[in-house]
Amino acid sequence: MNCQYCLTPLGRGKFCGNCGASVPATPPAFEPQQPAWDSDPRNVNVNPQTMPQGGYPTQPTWQPVQPVRRPFYSRWWFWLLVVFGVFFVIGFFAADGESEGGTALSEIELVGTWHWDANALWYYTFYADGTGSRSTYEWGREYFNWSVSGSTLRIESQTRENLQWDRRIERWTMRYDGNRLSLSLEGTTHHYLRGAADNFDEPEPDLTVTAQDIVGTWNWDTNAAWQYFFHINGEGFRGGGPSPVVEFEWTVQDGVLYIDIFGMVEEWAVRIENNEMTLRSLQVAGVMYRYERAR
């Protein structure tokens, strides 16, 4: 062993004989140690009993580590869906409340007559007792019961299909803006204006006209191919030419001709003079027709 400073061979003394530097103590002998398998995180699943001395395990017992699944509510996409859902609900109700730019009507405000803005001959009439009617000069008048709950208008009527009467219930979403009433059902919206002709002068019926006076065939003075036929048994039909023939039931009371077409009733004030019959609508202002008795 040499001195670490002057490289002179050292003897058994504690100091170098050449430079006088102290001699370091002899280091302890190296002793190999067994690998600490239990403390190595890479070998936590190795069974030490299967490992021969000085070697590696012959039958390692590796076991797969099950991944820890995070709950779905901690995922980023879950909260993204929540945000989109909240905005969708807010937008839906906002559109429902503002789509027509108005408010809902109460039952009292709805009472009256409302004409369709696309064709004033079609209109609704709501009475304070919960009854009403809707009519057009082509199809007559249909009667119904109605009620209002919030912004929903419920209409219950009778419909005739296959010669049988069935109850029909409609639920309209109702909005009001000024004098305009909007009714929506199944994606379709119609607008109605409060009737300007609510108080029109009704034509005076001829109280002397009876059912016997009306029985027979009458030709329209504008087109003779279009006819009315009134049978004595209270049945009849009308139409002709390019128009389809429509069957109906009829009666006369106090000079008013009632024509029932599958539950929709027309009301006409009748006057007959010199084989000429004049029909004036009691439902739509200004609608009048003249007919000549067929010979």
C-alpha positions in Angstrom: 0.0 0.0 0.0 1.5 3.4 -1.0 1.0 6.8 0.6 -1.8 8.7 -1.1 0.3 11.9 -1.1 3.9 11.0 -2.1 3.2 7.4 -3.3 6.0 6.0 -1.0 5.4 2.5 0.1 4.0 2.5 3.6 5.1 0.3 6.4 3.2 -0.8 9.5 3.3 2.6 11.2 0.6 5.1 11.3 2.5 7.7 9.5 4.4 7.9 6.1 8.2 7.7 6.6 8.8 10.0 3.7 6.2 12.9 4.0 4.7 12.2 7.5 1.1 11.9 6.3 -1.1 9.8 8.5 -2.0 6.4 7.2 -5.8 5.8 6.7 -7.5 2.9 8.5 -8.0 -0.4 6.5 -11.6 -0.4 5.0 -13.8 -3.3 6.0 -14.1 -6.3 3.7 -17.0 -6.3 1.1 -19.8 -8.6 2.0 -22.4 -9.2 -0.7 -26.0 -8.9 0.4 -29.3 -10.6 -0.7 -31.5 -8.3 -2.9 -34.3 -6.9 -0.8 -37.1 -8.2 -3.0 -39.9 -7.1 -0.7 -38.6 -3.5 -0.7 -38.3 -3.2 -4.4 -41.5 -1.7 -5.8 -40.8 -3.4 -9.1 -41.1 -6.8 -7.5 -44.0 -6.4 -5.1 -45.7 -9.4 -6.6 -42.7 -11.7 -6.5 -42.9 -14.5 -3.9 -39.5 -14.8 -2.2 -40.0 -18.5 -1.4 -39.8 -19.3 -5.1 -36.4 -17.5 -5.6 -33.4 -19.7 -5.2 -30.4 -18.3 -3.3 -28.3 -16.1 -5.5 -30.7 -16.3 -8.4 -33.9 -15.1 -9.9 -37.3 -16.6 -9.1 -38.1 -19.7 -11.1 -41.9 -19.3 -10.9 -42.8 -15.6 -10.5 -46.3 -15.1 -9.4 -47.1 -11.9 -11.4 -50.6 -10.7 -10.9 -52.2 -8.0 -13.1 -53.0 -4.8 -11.4 -56.6 -3.7 -11.9 -56.9 -0.1 -13.1 -58.9 2.2 -10.8 -61.8 3.6 -12.8 -62.8 7.2 -12.2 -66.5 7.9 -11.6 -68.3 9.2 -14.6 -69.2 12.5 -13.0 -65.5 13.3 -12.7 -65.0 13.1 -16.5 -64.8 16.3 -18.5 -67.3 15.2 -21.1 -70.0 14.6 -18.4 -69.9 18.3 -17.3 -69.8 19.4 -21.0 -73.1 17.5 -21.5 -74.6 19.0 -18.4 -73.8 22.5 -19.6 -75.3 21.8 -23.1 -78.4 20.3 -21.4 -78.9 23.4 -19.2 -78.7 25.8 -22.2 -81.0 23.6 -24.2 -83.7 23.6 -21.5 -83.4 27.4 -21.0 -83.6 28.0 -24.8 -86.6 25.7 -25.1 -88.7 27.4 -22.5 -87.6 30.8 -23.7 -88.7 30.0 -27.3 -92.0 28.6 -26.0 -92.7 31.8 -24.1 -91.5 34.3 -26.7 -92.1 32.5 -30.1 -95.3 34.5 -30.7 -94.1 37.6 -28.9 -97.2 37.7 -26.7 -98.9 36.4 -23.6 -101.6 33.9 -22.7 -105.2 35.0 -22.6 -107.7 34.4 -19.8 -111.1 32.9 -20.5 -112.7 36.3 -20.2 -110.3 37.9 -22.7 -110.9 35.1 -25.2 -114.7 35.6 -25.3 -115.7 37.0 -28.7 -115.2 36.3 -32.4 -111.8 35.8 -34.0 -111.4 35.8 -37.8 -108.5 33.9 -39.5 -106.1 36.4 -41.0 -105.7 34.3 -44.1 -109.4 34.0 -44.8 -111.9 36.1 -42.7 -114.7 33.7 -43.7 -113.2 31.2 -41.2 -113.6 32.2 -37.6 -113.9 31.1 -34.0 -116.6 32.3 -31.6 -116.1 31.8 -27.9 -119.0 32.3 -25.6 -118.7 33.1 -21.9 -120.6 29.9 -20.9 -117.8 27.7 -22.2 -119.4 26.8 -25.5 -118.3 28.0 -28.9 -118.3 27.4 -32.6 -116.1 27.7 -35.6 -117.3 28.1 -39.1 -116.6 28.7 -42.8 -119.2 29.5 -45.4 -118.1 26.3 -47.2 -118.3 23.8 -44.5 -120.8 25.3 -42.0 -120.6 25.7 -38.3 -119.1 23.2 -35.8 -120.0 23.5 -32.1 -117.7 22.7 -29.3 -116.9 23.2 -25.6 -113.8 25.1 -24.6 -111.7 25.9 -21.6 -108.4 27.6 -20.9 -105.6 26.4 -18.6 -102.5 28.7 -18.6 -101.5 29.0 -22.3 -103.5 25.9 -23.4 -106.8 26.2 -25.2 -108.8 22.9 -24.9 -111.5 22.3 -27.5 -113.9 19.3 -27.3 -116.1 18.6 -30.2 -118.0 15.8 -31.9 -116.7 14.4 -35.2 -118.5 12.0 -37.5 -116.6 9.2 -39.2 -117.9 6.1 -40.8 -121.5 7.1 -39.8 -120.5 7.2 -36.1 -120.0 10.1 -33.7 -116.7 10.3 -31.8 -115.5 12.8 -29.3 -112.4 14.8 -30.4 -110.2 16.8 -28.1 -107.8 19.4 -29.3 -105.2 21.2 -27.2 -103.9 24.4 -28.8 -101.0 26.5 -27.5 -102.4 30.0 -27.3 -100.6 33.4 -27.5 -102.0 36.9 -27.7 -100.4 40.1 -29.1 -102.6 43.1 -29.3 -105.7 42.1 -31.2 -104.0 39.0 -32.7 -104.6 35.5 -31.4 -102.1 32.8 -32.3 -103.1 29.1 -32.0 -100.4 26.4 -32.5 -101.0 22.7 -32.7 -98.5 20.0 -33.8 -96.1 22.5 -35.4 -98.8 24.5 -37.2 -99.7 28.0 -36.2 -102.7 30.1 -37.3 -103.3 33.7 -36.5 -106.7 35.2 -35.8 -107.9 38.9 -35.5 -110.6 39.9 -33.1 -113.7 40.1 -35.2 -114.3 43.5 -36.7 -117.8 42.3 -37.7 -118.9 41.0 -34.3 -121.8 43.4 -34.3 -122.7 43.2 -37.9 -126.4 43.7 -38.7 -128.0 40.3 -39.1 -130.4 39.9 -42.0 -134.0 39.6 -41.0 -135.5 36.2 -41.7 -138.9 35.8 -43.2 -140.9 34.3 -40.4 -143.6 33.1 -42.9 -141.3 30.7 -44.7 -142.0 27.0 -43.9 -140.2 23.8 -44.7 -142.9 23.1 -47.4 -141.9 26.3 -49.2 -138.3 25.1 -49.4 -138.9 21.5 -50.6 -137.7 21.0 -54.1 -134.8 21.7 -56.4 -133.1 25.2 -56.6 -130.5 26.3 -59.1 -127.8 28.8 -58.3 -128.4 32.0 -60.3 -124.7 32.3 -61.0 -124.2 28.7 -62.3 -127.3 26.5 -62.8 -125.2 23.3 -62.6 -124.8 24.0 -58.9 -128.1 23.0 -57.1 -129.8 22.5 -53.8 -132.2 19.6 -53.4 -134.4 19.6 -50.3 -136.4 16.5 -49.6 -139.6 16.5 -47.5 -138.0 14.0 -45.0 -135.4 16.6 -43.9 -132.6 15.3 -46.0 -130.9 16.9 -49.0 -127.8 17.5 -51.0 -126.0 20.3 -52.8 -123.3 20.7 -55.4 -122.8 19.9 -59.1 -120.5 20.8 -61.9 -116.9 20.8 -60.7 -118.0 20.9 -57.1 -118.6 17.6 -55.2 -122.1 16.7 -54.1 -122.5 17.1 -50.3 -125.3 15.4 -48.4 -126.9 17.1 -45.4 -129.9 17.3 -43.0 -132.0 20.4 -42.8 -134.9 22.0 -41.0 -136.6 25.4 -40.8 -137.5 27.3 -37.6 -138.7 30.9 -37.5 -137.6 31.6 -41.0 -134.0 30.3 -40.4 -132.7 27.4 -42.5 -130.4 25.1 -40.6 -128.2 22.8 -42.7 -126.3 20.1 -40.8 -123.3 18.7 -42.6 -121.8 15.9 -40.4 -122.2 18.0 -37.3 -121.2 21.4 -38.7 -124.4 23.5 -38.8 -125.0 26.5 -41.2 -127.6 29.1 -40.3 -129.3 31.0 -43.2 -132.0 33.6 -43.1 -134.4 32.6 -45.9 -136.6 34.8 -48.1 -138.7 33.4 -51.0 -140.3 35.7 -53.5 -141.6 34.8 -57.0 -139.8 31.4 -57.0 -136.5 33.0 -56.0 -134.9 32.0 -52.8 -132.3 34.3 -51.1 -130.0 32.8 -48.4 -128.1 35.2 -46.1 -125.6 33.9 -43.7 -126.3 34.5 -40.0 -122.7 33.5 -39.2 -120.5 35.4 -41.7 -121.2 39.0 -42.6 -122.0 39.8 -46.2 -122.4 36.2 -47.5 -125.5 35.9 -49.6 -126.6 33.6 -52.4 -129.7 33.5 -54.7 -131.4 30.5 -56.2 -134.2 29.9 -58.7 -136.7 27.1 -58.3 -136.1 24.4 -60.9 -139.0 23.8 -63.4 
